[in-house]
Amino acid sequence: MFDVLISNLPYLLKGALRTFWMAAVFVTAGSIVGVLFGSLAAMGPRWVGALITVYVFVIRGIPILVLMFIAYYAPPALGIRMPDIVAVGGALALYTGSYVTEITRGSILSVPKGQSDAARSIGMRGPAILRRIILPQAMRLSLPSLVNNSVIMIKATAYVSLVGIWELTYAAREVVERTLAPLEIFSGVMLIYFAVCYPLSLLSRHLERKYAYVH
Amino acid sequence: MRLDFQLVSRLVPQLLEGLELTLLVAVASAIGALLWGLLLTWPRLSSRASVRVPVIGYIELVRNSPLLVQLYLLYFALPMVGVFIPAFWCGVIAIVAQHGAFLCETYRAGIESIGRGQWEAARSIGLRGFKLFRLVILPQALLRVAPALTNQLVILVKDTSLVSAIGVMEMTLMAKISIERSAATFEVFVVVGVLYLILTTLVGLAGRLAESRARARIGHV
């Protein structure tokens, strides 16, 4: 019964490669933006924090699929030429960034104030305190959530197929149209996603136990 | 850049029609997912492995694969085995299956955070079984995880946009069709984005309001 899955596996795995390559690039980019914004929101000037709050509020309040459609239709309308994958990937990165901003902001604010007071008392200054005292501790706190967020974003890459970008889910639909075997193909594809996402989920849980904050 | 909002205003009735269906999908899925997740906590917390393990398997499988693929599986595979379900209900079932799994884990965290003393005290005054759970454990557990529940419901509302992929004429699909029919381009999606933003903000506010009212009634837990 699953012959049809096995015979189409090479094609699907090519799609999977594309999916996970895309996830690696855009989710990493979004996470870097998020860590930067989150740090600025927690430590930077007030007005910067306010701007970042608006960014997070707007992006998190809109479905990623709608953001992808905006990114897909906007550049041509504005007379800008860019490959679809860059525009839609940008939407994915911005979306990732909005969640990572909140994670980072929260973990920076939960590093006890005594830590920066102590650093200041031995003569360290702002940027050095952030880089050498606050961020290392905050990153340890936020690591489980960051990994978990990556799982959510890998799952969200499937939606780019709806704006016509070829990856695993798109490849699955092509194969189903050809073979008329939706049960075998889609459950197989579910397992391919699972094979990547589940270990990451376990890693996230493991990190959470390992880095549980000891006061 | 020139936004043609005059054209957009003519498309608004269509979008509002879509919004209506979005709300229907959201309400049906939210009710279903909240109940399904709660129902799952019983086998999930069972001490018998033969009951617990299959449920954990289901929860991990749906949590670690895309909702879109699950939606396709339901929509395209069920007719092949002779089960015909309208697209609307396919969408609702897929959302309930995924969000119910997430909500089950949230409920579980809440239930496990309630100390043994509460169970023992309830038993000592004669409460047993489901009544004990419903009257003593559940209200406290729900209150502890209320922010997480609200968050999950906001994500659920956003996920309703995915049912556009199987042809349910909700707001996202309406927007896409409007764009393809008219010359208006992404302005339509900007309007739709704002409508979703209002919707998710209202859900977030309602969740926080419900939480603070419950807190006022039940007190600190």
Interface residues (C-beta under 8 A of the other chain):
Chain A: V58 R60 G61 I62 P63 I64 L65 V66 L67 F69 I70 Y73 A74 P76 A77 L78 V151 K155 A156 T157 A158 Y159 S161 L162 T169 A172 R173 V176 L180 P182 L183 F186 S187 V189 M190 L191 Y193 F194 C197 Y198 S201
Chain B: M1 E60 L61 R63 N64 S65 P66 L67 L68 V69 Q70 Y72 L73 F76 A77 M80 V81 V154 K158 D159 T160 S161 L162 S164 A165 T172 A175 K176 I179 T185 F186 F189 V190 V192 G193 Y196 L197 T200 T201
